[in-house]
């Protein structure tokens, strides 16, 4: 059972996430030889103020 966890800044639409889920599932089915119902995808939206790059909060960049 492949589990894919995607962490990204908040702001993507439901439609964008649905498309990501579809194409990632298709790739796993094709490459990993699994079935779509076994693919689990978890989206975690993170506020920029909770994400730092190089010691600086992304909200301050």
C-alpha contacts under 8 A as a table, 3 or more apart, distances in Angstrom:
res1	aa1	res2	aa2	distance
1	X	34	X	7.79
1	X	38	X	5.07
1	X	39	X	6.01
1	X	40	X	7.44
2	X	28	X	7.96
2	X	38	X	6.70
2	X	39	X	5.17
2	X	40	X	6.27
3	X	39	X	6.16
3	X	40	X	4.75
3	X	41	X	5.82
3	X	42	X	7.62
4	X	39	X	7.83
4	X	40	X	6.22
4	X	41	X	4.73
4	X	42	X	6.19
5	X	41	X	5.86
5	X	42	X	4.71
5	X	43	X	6.10
5	X	44	X	7.44
6	X	41	X	7.51
6	X	42	X	6.11
6	X	43	X	4.98
6	X	44	X	6.09
7	X	43	X	6.15
7	X	44	X	4.79
7	X	45	X	6.04
7	X	46	X	6.83
8	X	43	X	7.88
8	X	44	X	6.57
8	X	45	X	5.45
8	X	46	X	5.88
9	X	12	X	7.97
9	X	45	X	5.47
9	X	46	X	4.74
9	X	47	X	5.71
9	X	48	X	6.06
10	X	45	X	4.52
10	X	46	X	5.34
10	X	47	X	5.72
10	X	48	X	7.63
11	X	45	X	7.78
12	X	16	X	6.12
12	X	17	X	6.86
13	X	16	X	5.16
13	X	17	X	6.40
14	X	17	X	5.17
14	X	18	X	6.09
15	X	18	X	5.00
15	X	19	X	6.23
16	X	19	X	5.18
16	X	20	X	6.22
17	X	20	X	5.00
17	X	21	X	6.06
17	X	43	X	7.85
18	X	21	X	5.07
18	X	22	X	6.17
19	X	22	X	5.04
19	X	23	X	6.23
20	X	23	X	5.38
20	X	24	X	5.93
21	X	24	X	5.33
21	X	25	X	5.94
21	X	41	X	6.68
22	X	25	X	5.25
22	X	26	X	6.16
23	X	26	X	4.99
23	X	27	X	6.16
24	X	27	X	5.12
24	X	28	X	6.24
25	X	28	X	5.16
25	X	29	X	6.12
25	X	36	X	6.18
25	X	39	X	6.30
26	X	29	X	5.16
26	X	30	X	6.16
26	X	36	X	7.42
27	X	30	X	5.13
27	X	31	X	5.86
27	X	32	X	7.79
28	X	31	X	5.24
28	X	32	X	5.06
28	X	33	X	6.89
28	X	34	X	6.67
28	X	39	X	7.63
29	X	32	X	5.69
29	X	33	X	5.03
29	X	34	X	4.74
29	X	35	X	5.55
29	X	36	X	6.25
30	X	33	X	5.58
30	X	34	X	7.50
34	X	38	X	6.89
34	X	39	X	7.71
35	X	38	X	5.57
35	X	39	X	7.04
36	X	39	X	5.39
37	X	40	X	7.86
46	X	50	X	6.48
46	X	51	X	7.13
47	X	50	X	5.35
47	X	51	X	6.90
48	X	51	X	5.23
48	X	52	X	7.75
48	X	57	X	7.00
48	X	58	X	5.10
48	X	59	X	4.84
49	X	52	X	7.56
49	X	57	X	5.78
49	X	58	X	6.11
49	X	59	X	4.97
49	X	60	X	7.82
50	X	57	X	7.09
50	X	58	X	7.79
51	X	57	X	5.78
51	X	58	X	5.73
51	X	59	X	7.90
52	X	55	X	5.81
52	X	56	X	5.11
52	X	57	X	4.09
52	X	58	X	5.26
53	X	56	X	5.40
53	X	57	X	6.38
53	X	58	X	6.38
56	X	60	X	6.87
56	X	61	X	7.25
57	X	60	X	5.39
57	X	61	X	6.88
58	X	61	X	5.20
